[in-house]
Structures are given as C-alpha cells and as structure tokens.
Amino acid sequence: MKNQIDASIPVLTEVIPPEEISATKENAIGAASPATATTTIAIDTAGRSEEDWQALEQTLRENVLRQVLSRIDFVLEHRVRDSLADVLQIAVASLAVEIRTGLHKTLEEVVTRAITQEITKAKSSK
C-alpha cells in the first residue's frame, strides 16, 4: 500500500476540536502517577454528561461513516474496473484463439473444395 497521506481522509483534529485534545494532553501530562491519571480521567469525564458523550459518539460515528462512504464508491469502481479488465483480457484472448481456429478450418475446407472442383473439372474436360 502507499505510505502517502490521502487528503480525503480526515485527521483527528478535524473530527475533535484541537482545544479538547490539548486540554486532555495537559491533564495527562500533569498526572504523576497512575492514580492521578485515573483521577484526571475521572475529573475530565465528570465534566461531561452522559448526553454529551453520546452526542460526541454519534457525531464521530456520523463523520467517520460519511467519509468512509464517500471513499467506497471510488474503491469499488477501481476494483471492479481492475477485475473486469482481467476478465475481458482472458475472454478476448480465448475468443481470438477460437476465431483463428475456425478461420483455419474454414480456409482448409474452402481450399480443399476448390482443389477438388478443379481436379473434377480437369478430368471431365479430357
């Protein structure tokens, strides 16, 4: 896969405002022990109601789903096109072989019939 960053894929700061990320970082940096970190998380989560968390979760889900759906069409079209190209290439190759075989057989029959007619005509004119 490519290691390049796709411009259509959002970064976390586009989904969650940078202020919320920096506030969480500051709280995490200030934590000196695991107990303090737990307390910091508890304080941070206590500042938000259950409805706020559900709204944030719903917003994140909708944003991610919208962005994934916008890319699905492109990816599906690309994969279908690649698959069809392979299938069509195989079909064209086998069709060319069948046409070539049929043409050889038909030409052989026509030449044989023409030679037979010419031989018959030459024998009857003598």
Disulfide bonds with the S-S distance in Angstrom:
none
